[in-house]
């Protein structure tokens, strides 16, 4: 157990460090807002001079406090550590890098996006989180059943678009959207090799608890299939669910929470059409 925890801490530290390099070396010097609270922190930095890592930490602490009041103390050590680690690395590295290391804004946005997505993907693999808009989504989900992925995507679009009022540059906005798209794709590559969605069959006696939490946390549909174990001749309920690849670590964490010995069959899905996924186009 300790070995696994140390491994997760190492991965979260590595992921937040890579993420911080993307911000401090490639994005912040070019005033590129890549979304999330770090993007908000970038705008605050150029208005007030407050380091991005400091404002990022303050905003997360406020959100954590509000979330604990609304949805309870459901935030684990990995989330708090991820927030603190991100804030530390961004603040530390920004002391040394105040000017662009590449004199090409587009290339900086591409490399920055790759580093951001790779870092976040590594953090997700360790079951961690860097907080930010994810906390806001959890608060919203307390009152409305919305798609976390779509909600965070909408927040990123709004945050990047609002940078126009600070920098007065449509070019900066475009670079921000380029960074967002590339970082999202990089996260996907890290988590599941670029496959779009995953289909899971979950065999567990705790099927009710697992199904309830998947529905409540992710807003994804869950289907119970009645089956019979041929060896034992016992009837069993099997969970069938399809989720986006970026949501897979959350689902696995939910399963492990309720049943460490659950049997899971997982397969990649080339295309998923319907509510919460893609629209069928002819």
LINWOMO-V564832 format. One record per residue. N is the residue number from 1. D_LAST is the distance of its C-alpha to the last C-alpha in whole Angstrom. Layout:
N&D_LAST  N&D_LAST
This chain:
1&50  2&52  3&51  4&47  5&48  6&49  7&46  8&44  9&46  10&46  11&43  12&42  13&45  14&44  15&40  16&42  17&44  18&41  19&39  20&42  21&43  22&39  23&40  24&44  25&44  26&41  27&39  28&42  29&44  30&42  31&41  32&37  33&36  34&33  35&33  36&34  37&38  38&39  39&37  40&39  41&42  42&42  43&42  44&45  45&47  46&47  47&48  48&51  49&51  50&51  51&49  52&46  53&47  54&49  55&47  56&44  57&46  58&48  59&44  60&43  61&47  62&46  63&43  64&44  65&47  66&45  67&42  68&46  69&47  70&43  71&42  72&45  73&46  74&43  75&43  76&44  77&47  78&44  79&42  80&45  81&46  82&43  83&44  84&47  85&47  86&44  87&46  88&49  89&47  90&46  91&49  92&51  93&49  94&49  95&53  96&53  97&50  98&50  99&49  100&46  101&46  102&44  103&44  104&40  105&38  106&35  107&36  108&38  109&34  110&33  111&36  112&36  113&33  114&33  115&36  116&35  117&32  118&34  119&37  120&35  121&33  122&37  123&38  124&35  125&36  126&39  127&38  128&39  129&38  130&39  131&39  132&38  133&34  134&34  135&37  136&36  137&33  138&35  139&37  140&34  141&33  142&36  143&35  144&32  145&29  146&27  147&25  148&27  149&25  150&23  151&27  152&28  153&26  154&26  155&30  156&30  157&28  158&31  159&33  160&32  161&32  162&35  163&37  164&37  165&40  166&42  167&41  168&40  169&38  170&34  171&34  172&35  173&32  174&30  175&32  176&32  177&28  178&28  179&30  180&28  181&25  182&27  183&29  184&26  185&25  186&29  187&29  188&26  189&28  190&31  191&30  192&28  193&27  194&24  195&22  196&20  197&21  198&23  199&24  200&27  201&30  202&33  203&36  204&39  205&41  206&40  207&37  208&37  209&38  210&36  211&33  212&34  213&35  214&31  215&30  216&32  217&32  218&29  219&27  220&25  221&24  222&27  223&27  224&31  225&31  226&34  227&35  228&39  229&41  230&42  231&45  232&46  233&45  234&44  235&41  236&39  237&36  238&33  239&31  240&27  241&25  242&23  243&23  244&22  245&25  246&27  247&28  248&29  249&33  250&33  251&32  252&34  253&37  254&36  255&37  256&40  257&41  258&41  259&42  260&43  261&43  262&39  263&37  264&34  265&31  266&29  267&26  268&23  269&19  270&17  271&14  272&14  273&12  274&14  275&17  276&18  277&16  278&12  279&10  280&7  281&4  282&0
